[in-house]
Amino acid sequence: MIQVKLFDYEHEKDLEDEMNFFLEDIRDNQIVDIKYNVATTGEEEEEQIYCFSAMIIYKKNKGRLAL
């Protein structure tokens, strides 16, 4: 069964830490793909706000939760 895990953080280090924590329980052959995106918002005079997001697409093995 194909599953997805979504991540969304304001700081890239938080995204990295959480993804690495999740991936500790996933075997290499379970990973289908990883998608990554950065979005920004804000006007010229305003502070820019960043959104770092990722999606891990993986195969969930029968009898073993990959979470």
Secondary structure, 3 states (H helix, E strand, C coil): CEEEEEEEECCHHHHHHHHHHHHCCCCHHHEEEEEEEEEEECCCCCCCEEEEEEEEEEECCCCCCCC
